[in-house]
């Protein structure tokens, strides 16, 4: 009994630490990266901290110990402050035939740099997109070599930046007419955000295609653990600060748009960050409304990360959201079904 009592005391110390760290992480969405940079690191650890607190709750319940109150209160508090990283809907809804189907996919250049030894990867991505048949698709890390294959199924397209500009290429393909296009310029980075105004039925939609600053982290835990922590922290913090600047530019740009708006893309940050909160604003996250499970979109081994999003304003009803488990890139594609509200 004395041993159990001692073990419980030690465990409660660890319980207190993870409960405190989760409380710190609650602040991340509400505090600018420029103000307190390290909070953004905590935002990446939210799923682990939530899981740790759940395990402590279960342990104290089994022990019939009142110490369960600590983690229970923190978890309840977090439920109202943060979006859930796990959705309990049993299965994904099918997208109704008449709804707008929009997909976002970081295709990693269609394997143009041979990151995968399988030289059919690019063609497999094309086959996948054609089989899923979205009405609009936003590509990040696009390859211009695939334009001829895609334009057979998508009459309209916008590829950015200009061919002469050495930045990461992205593309918006649409089955509906693109009536105007543009870019939100980012300084001192290879990333860009582009947009297209699309004539959908009798409405004009503004579709943004985001690719925010990369964290430049290799998705292997052993690689991260072998890197000097101070260098890793400094590099990630710089990326977060750039992301914050980019998010504010997008927020400002979007505030001038009167059209119905959809934001797609690779945020290189999760839903618990201030970067995500800044871009999202008053938009709806399609995963939050219709997603299932934990919505992983990035192939980070052993750790579920959702960094690719589709956001839509409240003039749309979100009818479905789909996460794909197709390993043709380091990202997984996502697709949503949207319907214009009839009372507009």
Secondary structure per residue as TSV (DSSP state, phi and psi in degrees):
chain	resnum	aa	ss	phi	psi
A	1	X	-	360.0	-39.4
A	2	X	H	-65.0	-38.9
A	3	X	H	-63.3	-42.1
A	4	X	H	-63.8	-41.8
A	5	X	H	-61.9	-41.7
A	6	X	H	-65.9	-44.3
A	7	X	H	-59.9	-42.7
A	8	X	H	-62.2	-38.2
A	9	X	H	-65.4	-41.6
A	10	X	H	-65.9	-45.0
A	11	X	H	-62.3	-35.5
A	12	X	H	-68.1	-31.1
A	13	X	H	-62.5	-46.6
A	14	X	H	-64.6	-39.0
A	15	X	H	-59.0	-44.1
A	16	X	H	-62.5	-40.0
A	17	X	H	-64.4	-49.4
A	18	X	H	-69.8	-31.4
A	19	X	H	-66.2	-42.1
A	20	X	H	-65.0	-44.0
A	21	X	H	-63.5	-36.8
A	22	X	H	-66.1	-38.1
A	23	X	H	-61.9	-39.7
A	24	X	H	-62.6	-42.3
A	25	X	H	-63.2	-27.8
A	26	X	H	-59.6	-26.2
A	27	X	T	-78.4	-21.9
A	28	X	G	-54.2	-45.1
A	29	X	G	-65.6	-20.0
A	30	X	G	-103.9	-3.2
A	31	X	S	-121.8	129.5
A	32	X	-	-61.0	143.5
A	33	X	T	-58.6	-35.6
A	34	X	T	-66.1	-27.6
A	35	X	T	-78.6	-53.1
A	36	X	-	-134.7	88.7
A	37	X	T	-56.9	-39.2
A	38	X	H	-65.9	-18.6
A	39	X	H	-62.6	-30.4
A	40	X	H	-66.3	-31.3
A	41	X	H	-63.7	-41.1
A	42	X	H	-64.2	-32.7
A	43	X	H	-61.9	-31.4
A	44	X	H	-71.1	-21.5
A	45	X	T	-96.3	3.2
A	46	X	H	-54.4	-48.7
A	47	X	H	-57.4	-40.6
A	48	X	H	-66.9	-41.0
A	49	X	H	-67.7	-38.1
A	50	X	H	-63.8	-46.0
A	51	X	H	-61.0	-43.2
A	52	X	H	-61.2	-41.8
A	53	X	H	-69.1	-34.6
A	54	X	H	-64.3	-42.5
A	55	X	H	-63.9	-39.4
A	56	X	H	-64.3	-41.3
A	57	X	H	-57.9	-46.7
A	58	X	H	-62.8	-40.3
A	59	X	H	-61.7	-47.2
A	60	X	H	-68.0	-31.3
A	61	X	H	-64.6	-45.6
A	62	X	H	-60.3	-37.8
A	63	X	T	-82.4	-4.5
A	64	X	T	52.5	48.7
A	65	X	-	-113.2	135.1
A	66	X	T	-66.1	-10.3
A	67	X	T	-63.8	-14.5
A	68	X	H	-61.3	-21.1
A	69	X	H	-59.3	-36.4
A	70	X	H	-59.3	-59.2
A	71	X	H	-67.7	-34.0
A	72	X	H	-61.1	-45.7
A	73	X	H	-64.6	-43.3
A	74	X	H	-62.5	-42.3
A	75	X	H	-66.9	-41.2
A	76	X	H	-64.2	-42.7
A	77	X	H	-59.4	-45.0
A	78	X	H	-66.3	-31.2
A	79	X	H	-59.1	-36.1
A	80	X	H	-87.2	-18.6
A	81	X	H	-95.7	-34.3
A	82	X	S	-117.7	152.3
A	83	X	-	-69.9	147.0
A	84	X	-	-70.5	142.6
A	85	X	S	-92.3	-1.0
A	86	X	-	-134.0	124.7
A	87	X	B	-106.0	133.7
A	88	X	-	-96.8	11.3
A	89	X	-	-62.1	134.2
A	90	X	S	-67.5	-40.7
A	91	X	S	-149.3	158.9
A	92	X	-	-73.2	142.0
A	93	X	-	-78.3	145.7
A	94	X	-	-74.2	146.3
A	95	X	-	-82.0	121.2
A	96	X	-	-55.8	145.5
A	97	X	T	-56.2	-38.4
A	98	X	T	-85.1	-4.1
A	99	X	S	-84.0	159.9
A	100	X	E	-76.6	125.0
A	101	X	E	-104.6	117.8
A	102	X	E	-124.9	132.9
A	103	X	E	-120.5	148.3
A	104	X	E	-127.0	135.1
A	105	X	E	-152.6	118.5
A	106	X	E	-85.5	106.0
A	107	X	-	-92.0	4.5
A	108	X	G	50.3	44.7
A	109	X	G	69.1	16.5
A	110	X	G	55.5	31.4
A	111	X	G	65.7	26.9
A	112	X	T	-64.3	-26.3
A	113	X	T	-96.8	11.0
A	114	X	-	58.2	42.2
A	115	X	S	-65.5	-25.7
A	116	X	S	-115.8	136.8
A	117	X	S	-70.0	-14.5
A	118	X	-	-77.5	107.5
A	119	X	T	-79.6	6.8
A	120	X	T	-98.7	1.7
A	121	X	H	-54.9	-47.4
A	122	X	H	-57.4	-45.9
A	123	X	H	-66.6	-34.9
A	124	X	H	-64.4	-38.3
A	125	X	H	-63.5	-44.2
A	126	X	H	-59.6	-46.7
A	127	X	H	-61.4	-40.6
A	128	X	H	-62.0	-48.7
A	129	X	H	-61.0	-44.9
A	130	X	H	-63.7	-39.2
A	131	X	H	-67.5	-35.5
A	132	X	H	-81.0	-21.3
A	133	X	T	55.7	53.2
A	134	X	-	-69.7	156.6
A	135	X	S	-80.2	-33.7
A	136	X	E	-136.5	136.8
A	137	X	E	-133.4	134.3
A	138	X	E	-107.4	117.0
A	139	X	E	-99.4	135.0
A	140	X	E	-109.0	151.5
A	141	X	S	51.9	58.8
A	142	X	-	-87.9	158.8
A	143	X	-	-120.3	124.6
A	144	X	G	-62.1	-19.5
A	145	X	G	-65.8	-12.8
A	146	X	G	-98.7	3.5
A	147	X	H	-61.9	-43.6
A	148	X	H	-62.6	-34.6
A	149	X	H	-70.2	-39.9
A	150	X	H	-78.9	-35.0
A	151	X	T	-69.7	-9.9
A	152	X	T	-68.2	-28.9
A	153	X	T	-106.6	-17.1
A	154	X	-	-126.2	112.8
A	155	X	S	-68.6	-27.9
A	156	X	E	-120.3	142.6
A	157	X	E	-153.6	153.8
A	158	X	E	-137.7	117.1
A	159	X	E	-112.0	129.9
A	160	X	E	-138.2	153.3
A	161	X	S	-81.0	-168.6
A	162	X	-	-55.2	148.1
A	163	X	T	-53.6	-32.2
A	164	X	T	-81.4	-13.5
A	165	X	S	-86.6	125.5
A	166	X	-	-89.0	78.4
A	167	X	S	-136.3	168.2
A	168	X	-	-59.9	129.8
A	169	X	-	-88.7	140.3
A	170	X	E	-136.5	164.5
A	171	X	E	-147.1	147.7
A	172	X	E	-120.4	119.4
A	173	X	E	-111.3	139.9
A	174	X	E	-144.2	144.5
A	175	X	S	-86.7	-9.7
A	176	X	S	-107.0	152.8
A	177	X	-	-59.2	132.5
A	178	X	E	-93.5	117.5
A	179	X	E	-100.3	-18.5
A	180	X	E	-161.8	157.4
A	181	X	E	-142.5	167.6
A	182	X	E	-176.8	-178.9
A	183	X	E	-133.8	151.4
A	184	X	E	-104.0	106.3
A	185	X	-	-71.5	135.2
A	186	X	-	-110.5	135.6
A	187	X	S	-91.2	147.6
A	188	X	S	55.1	45.1
A	189	X	S	-158.0	160.6
A	190	X	S	-91.1	-2.5
A	191	X	-	-91.5	155.4
A	192	X	-	-142.1	168.7
A	193	X	E	-126.5	132.7
A	194	X	E	-119.6	167.7
A	195	X	E	-150.5	156.5
A	196	X	E	-138.5	137.4
A	197	X	E	-94.8	120.6
A	198	X	E	-117.7	132.2
A	199	X	E	-85.0	105.6
A	200	X	E	-113.4	110.2
A	201	X	T	55.3	-113.7
A	202	X	T	-106.8	9.9
A	203	X	E	-115.2	156.4
A	204	X	E	-105.7	127.4
A	205	X	E	-110.5	136.8
A	206	X	E	-98.1	118.3
A	207	X	E	-112.5	117.6
A	208	X	E	-95.4	139.2
A	209	X	E	-118.3	106.2
A	210	X	E	-98.5	144.2
A	211	X	E	-144.6	95.1
A	212	X	-	-82.4	167.0
A	213	X	-	-50.3	131.7
A	214	X	-	-75.4	147.7
A	215	X	-	-79.4	-12.7
A	216	X	-	56.2	44.4
A	217	X	-	-111.3	124.9
A	218	X	-	-69.7	129.8
A	219	X	S	-75.6	51.9
A	220	X	-	-133.3	124.8
A	221	X	H	-61.5	-34.7
A	222	X	H	-69.7	-31.4
A	223	X	H	-66.5	-43.4
A	224	X	H	-64.7	-43.9
A	225	X	H	-66.8	-24.7
A	226	X	H	-86.2	-11.1
A	227	X	S	-86.4	142.4
A	228	X	-	-58.4	126.5
A	229	X	H	-59.5	-38.1
A	230	X	H	-66.0	-38.9
A	231	X	H	-68.6	-42.8
A	232	X	H	-61.8	-45.9
A	233	X	H	-61.5	-45.1
A	234	X	H	-63.0	-41.6
A	235	X	H	-67.7	-44.8
A	236	X	H	-65.8	-40.5
A	237	X	H	-61.6	-43.3
A	238	X	H	-60.1	-40.5
A	239	X	H	-65.3	-41.6
A	240	X	H	-61.5	-40.7
A	241	X	H	-65.0	-41.1
A	242	X	H	-64.0	-41.2
A	243	X	H	-58.6	-42.1
A	244	X	H	-62.7	-43.1
A	245	X	H	-62.2	-42.0
A	246	X	H	-65.9	-41.9
A	247	X	H	-61.2	-40.1
A	248	X	H	-67.4	-35.9
A	249	X	H	-63.5	-42.0
A	250	X	H	-67.0	-43.4
A	251	X	H	-57.1	-45.7
A	252	X	H	-65.7	-42.5
A	253	X	H	-65.0	-43.3
A	254	X	H	-67.4	-27.5
A	255	X	T	-66.0	-16.3
A	256	X	T	-93.6	-2.1
A	257	X	-	-94.0	129.9
A	258	X	-	-97.0	-13.5
A	259	X	S	-72.5	162.2
A	260	X	E	-61.3	136.0
A	261	X	E	-124.2	138.8
A	262	X	E	-127.2	134.2
A	263	X	E	-118.9	122.2
A	264	X	E	-122.2	158.4
A	265	X	E	144.3	-178.1
A	266	X	E	-97.7	107.0
A	267	X	-	-84.6	-14.1
A	268	X	S	52.0	29.8
A	269	X	S	-160.0	158.2
A	270	X	-	-96.7	-177.6
A	271	X	T	-75.1	-3.5
A	272	X	T	-101.4	8.3
A	273	X	S	-96.2	158.5
A	274	X	H	-69.1	-27.8
A	275	X	H	-61.4	-50.2
A	276	X	H	-61.2	-45.0
A	277	X	H	-61.9	-37.6
A	278	X	H	-66.3	-46.4
A	279	X	H	-68.3	-42.7
A	280	X	H	-63.7	-45.3
A	281	X	T	52.3	-122.1
A	282	X	T	-98.5	14.3
A	283	X	-	-78.9	162.1
A	284	X	E	-95.0	136.3
A	285	X	E	-90.4	117.5
A	286	X	H	-62.1	-32.4
A	287	X	H	-66.4	-41.7
A	288	X	H	-61.3	-32.2
A	289	X	H	-85.8	-42.1
A	290	X	H	-132.7	10.0
A	291	X	-	-79.6	169.9
A	292	X	-	-131.4	159.3
A	293	X	B	57.3	-139.5
A	294	X	T	-107.0	1.1
A	295	X	-	64.3	33.4
A	296	X	-	-54.7	134.4
A	297	X	-	-126.7	-4.0
A	298	X	B	-128.7	137.4
A	299	X	-	-83.9	63.2
A	300	X	-	-92.0	113.2
A	301	X	T	-59.1	131.1
A	302	X	T	74.1	2.4
A	303	X	S	-142.5	116.8
A	304	X	-	-73.6	122.0
A	305	X	B	-127.1	130.9
A	306	X	-	-112.6	104.5
A	307	X	-	-124.8	-0.7
A	308	X	E	-111.3	130.8
A	309	X	E	-134.9	154.2
A	310	X	E	-125.4	120.3
A	311	X	E	-118.9	141.8
A	312	X	E	-139.6	146.2
A	313	X	-	-75.5	175.2
A	314	X	T	-79.7	4.2
A	315	X	T	-80.1	-5.5
A	316	X	E	-108.8	144.8
A	317	X	E	-96.4	128.8
A	318	X	E	-87.7	116.1
A	319	X	E	-99.9	-19.3
A	320	X	E	-165.9	156.4
A	321	X	E	-143.9	137.0
A	322	X	E	-133.0	128.0
A	323	X	E	-102.5	134.2
A	324	X	-	-104.3	139.4
A	325	X	-	-103.9	65.2
A	326	X	-	-121.4	114.9
A	327	X	-	-96.0	70.6
A	328	X	S	-109.0	-2.0
A	329	X	S	-149.7	-179.6
A	330	X	S	-82.6	-5.6
A	331	X	B	-114.5	156.4
A	332	X	-	-105.5	136.3
A	333	X	-	-70.5	156.0
A	334	X	E	-131.8	150.0
A	335	X	E	-141.2	146.4
A	336	X	E	-131.6	152.0
A	337	X	E	-105.6	129.3
A	338	X	E	-126.7	146.4
A	339	X	E	-135.2	130.1
A	340	X	E	-68.1	135.2
A	341	X	-	-64.2	135.5
A	342	X	T	-72.2	-17.9
A	343	X	T	-90.8	12.8
A	344	X	-	-67.3	360.0
